[in-house]
Amino acid sequence: MPMIDLRSDTVTQPTEAMRRAMYTAEVGDDVYGEDPTVNRLEQLGAELTGKEAALFVASGTMGNQLAVMTHSPKGDEIICEAESHLFYYEVGGLAYLAGVQARPLTGDKGILPAAAIDAAVRPADIHQPHTSLICLENTHNRAGGTYYSIDQLKEISRLAAEREIAVHTDGARLFNAAVAQQTTIAELTQYSDTVSICLSKGLGAPAGSLLVGSAAFIVRARRFRKMLGGGMRQAGILAAAALVGLTSMVERLADDHHHARQLGEAAAHLGLEVDLATVKTNIVIFDVEKTGKNARQVIELLQQAGVKANAFGEYKVRFVTHYGVTGADVENTIRALAQIVKG
């Protein structure tokens, strides 16, 4: 039997429609702006998010780093959540590439309250860095796939405008947040100046992300993309798959959310510690200490039963549902987990 891979939604395989689109993609040199498929993808990304322009980039990390580099002069400070991807998983790029200082704040299940952001903005003082950017993560990976409500985004946007600070959202899984709230992605993106969106997670494309914002911002970001080696030439082969993802893979994210909820409720029923209030999208994080085993030991036992998962701490395990994970896979995973709990 094939392995059930719940390590991440980055492990998805491109659909048959994506493979056909890649094979027949019309391409050109994107650095010259001559790849028609990339141009269509960027136009669609801008339209869906309600922004003036979009830029196709190699990864979500590149999109985030380009956003910070473009928004913030070196030596400035950015505000972000303490366990956000931008701060936690991007290899110190904020310091090494963007040359900015991070002001990490501990959120409530990954969500930063506007009041906490307001309190962290630096005063006008020659001894302190200038706060030039607020970075949000929606949904929040390490918090278990939690998302900002529209009211929370409105409040942060209003604060940012009053303080004359830009807002960037790491929207790697922003479509998950939109589907979970039964709204459009444009309803969420309107409260951020720029947004990065991964095409290779829940949407199933093999690679790539979009960075969206104003036309002037994207012109500047395109220059930084070139600096980082992100000019991918005949990138239409990848953009073709991304177009399929944007046009046919969004609504099915609700299936992933349903499967994650099943896994979360099953873990809780088995006596494992899981905060079901965080299981809102496609991520489940649970504590396995009650089994008498640590996360690595549980992961090894799951693998022996045909399930791959990731450790998220000494006793925490993470499941991520995605395209390719079926209802039967969920049931088999629950059975495997029950066997481990029973010992």
N, C-alpha and C positions, 0 to 999 in steps of 0.2 A: 504494500500500500504506500502511496506517496505521503511524504511528511505533511502535516498540518503546520503551516508556518505562521505563527502569531507574533513573531519578533517585531515586525513593523509593517506599516502599509507601504513602505518603500520596496517591498519584495514582490509586488504585483507584476504579473506578466502582461505585456501588451495584448489587447484583444485582436481577434482576426481582422476586424475592421481597421484597427490601427496598423497592422502589418501590411494590409493591402494599400492603405493610404501612404505609408512610408515608401512602398515599392514604386508607386506611381507618382510620387510627389514631384511637382515642378520646382526646380531649384535654381539659385543664382548665388552670387557672392553677397552675403548679408552685410559684410563690412562696407561694401559700396552701396548698401541699401537696395540691392537688386535681387533679393530672394523673394519671389512673390508669395510663397507659402508662409515664410516668417512674417512678411508684411500683413498678410491676412490674419495671422494669429495675433499679432500685436494690435491690429485694428479691432478684432473681436474682444480681446482682453480689455481694451480701453472702453468699448461700448458696454460690456457687461458690468464693469465697475464704475461707470459714470465718470471716468477720468478722461483727460485730453489725449493722453498718449500712454504707450506701454513699451517695454523693452524686454525682449526674450534673452534670458540669461541661463547660464549652465546649471545653476542650483539655487536653492533657497538661501544658502549661506552667502553666495555671491550677491543675490538680490538684497539681503539685509546689509551686507558690508557696503555695497554701492550706495544704498540709501543713506547710511551714516556718513560716508565720505562726501556725499553731495550736499547733505543738509548742514553738516557741522564742521567749522574750521578746526584745525588741529589745536589742541589745548582746551577745547570746550568740554563741557560735561553733558552726558546724556543720562536720563532717568530710565531705568528698566527694572523689571521684576527680578528678584535674586536668583531664581531658577529658570529664567527665560532661556530659550535656545541661543539668542544673541549673546548672552553673557556666559552661559554654561557650556555650550557645545561648539563654539566657532573659533577655537584654537587661539584665543587672545587677539583676534583680528581687530577688535575695537582699538586696542593699543598699538598693534603692529602696523596695521594698514591705515585705519582712519586717524590714529593719533589722538583719540579722545579719551577722557576719563569717564568711567562708568560710575553711576550712583545707584547701586542695586537696593531695591526696597522689597521687603517681604510682603507679598500679597495675601489676600484671603482666598485660599484655594487657587492661587495663581493670578487672581484678579486684583489690580491696583485700584484702591479707592481714590477718587479725585482729591479728597482732602489730604491724603498721604502724599500725593504728587505735588500738590500745592505747597505743602510744608517743606518739601525737598528742593524746591526751586531756589537757586542761589540769589542772595541779595546783590545789589550793585555795589561791589566791594573789590578794590584792586587786588586784594589778597586772595580772592577766590575765583575759581573758573566761572565762565559764563554758561548758564544752562541754555542749550539751544535745541534740544530734541527730547521728546517723550516717546519711548518705544514700548508698544504693547505686543502681547502674543495672544492670538485668537484663532484657534483654540490653544490652550496652554498644555503642552506635552507633559511636563513633569508633574503637573497638578492633576493629570488624569483626563485631559480632554475637555476641561471646563471652558466656558466662553463668556464674553462680555455681553450683557444685555444691551439693547438699543438705548435705554435710559442711561446706563453707565457710560456708554460711548458719547452720548450727547453731553453729559456733564463734563467729561474730560475734554471734549472738543471746545466747549464753552470756556473752560479754564485756560486751555492752551491759547485760545484767541485773545483772552484778556491779558495773558502774560507774554504774548507775542512769541510763542514757542511752537515749533512745528511738531506734528505727530506722525510717526511711522508705525505701521502695524505689520508685524511678522504674521502674515496670514497663510502660513504653510497649509493649514487645514481650515481656512476661512469658509470654504464651501460647506464643510461639516457644520460649522456654526450657523450658517444660513439655513441649511436644511433642518437642523434641530429646532430652530426658531420659526420655521415655516415662513421665511422671508427671502428676499432677493439679496444677492451679494452686494448690489449697489446700495441697498439700504444700510449695510454695515460699513462699506468703504467711504461713504460720504463724510464720515466723521474723522477721517485721517487724510493728511496731505499726501502721503504715499503709502502703498501697500505692496508687499511681496506675496505671491501666490504660487505654491508648488503645484506642478502639473503631474508629478511622478509619485504622488502618494495615493489618496483615495480616487483620484481621477484616472490612475492607471497608466499614464504615459511613461515611456522608458526613461526619460530625462527631461530636465528643464524646469524653469520657473519664469514668471512674469513679474516685473517691477512696474507699477503704474503710478502716474502722477500728472502734474501739469506738463505741457509741451516743453516749456523752458527747462524744467527739472530733468526731464528725460534726455534732452540734448546734452546737459552736463553729465548725467549718469552714463550716457553712451561713451563719452570720452574716458571716464574712469573704467568702464568695462573693457575698453581697448587696452588701457594701461595694465589691467590684471590678466590680460591674455584671453579675454572672453569673446573675442571676435571669432565666431565659429564657421565663417565662410558658408558652405552649402548646408546651412543648418535646417533648411526646409524639410529634410528627411525626418528630423526630430519634431519640427513644428507640425508636420502633418499628423503625427500621432497625438500631439497635444490638442490640435483642433478637434479630433474625434473625442478626446476626453472632455473638453469643454462643452461639446454639443450633445453628448450621449451618455455621460457617466455621472452626472450630478444627482439626478433624482434617486439613483440606486444607492446613494450613500445612506439613505434611511434604513436599508437592509443591514448595513454594517452597524448602525446604531442599535438596531434591534438585537443583533447577535451579541454585541458587547453587553447589553443589558442582561441578556440571558446568562452570560458568563459571570457577570458581577453578582447577580442574584443567586446563582448556583454556589459561588464561592462563599457568599454570606450564609447560605443554607448549610454548607459544610462546616460552619463554625470558624471560617477564616475571617480575619479583619479586613473589611473593605468599606470604604465610605461611598455608599450608593448615591449620595448627593453629587458626587463628582462624575458618575458614569452617565454623562449626558450625550456623548458622541460615540467614538469608536475605540476608546482606550479604557482599559481596566487595570488598576494597580491594586494589589492585595498583599497582605502580610501573611507569611507562612510560618511564623515562629511557633504557633500552636501545634504544628506537626512534629516539632522536635528536630526539625531540619532547617538549614539555612537556604537562602534562595538558590545558590549554586547547586546544592544537592537536589532540591526540588526540580530544577531545570534539567539536571541529568536524568532523573526518573521520568520526567515528562518526555524527554527525547527518546528514551527507551520505549515509551508507549506511542511514539510517532508524532509528538507535538514539540515544536520549537517555540521557546519563549525567551525573554530577556530579564536579567536581574536588574532591579532598580534600587539596590541597597542591600545590606546584609541579609535582610529577611523579606524584602519586597520583590514581587514578581510582576511583570507587565505583560498583558496580552493586548494586541492591537488587531482589530478585525478589518477586513478589506475585501476588495474584489478578488474572487477565487476562494474565499472561505465560505463554505456552504452550511446550511442548517445541520446536515449530518456531521460535518466537521466539528461544529459546536457541541453536539451531543457526545461525540467521541472524546472531545477534550474534557468535558465535564466528567465522563466516566473515568478517564485517566486521572484527573485531579482527585476524584472520590477515592480511588484505590490508594493514592499516596496518603490521603488524610487518614484512611482506615489503617494504614501501615501494613 
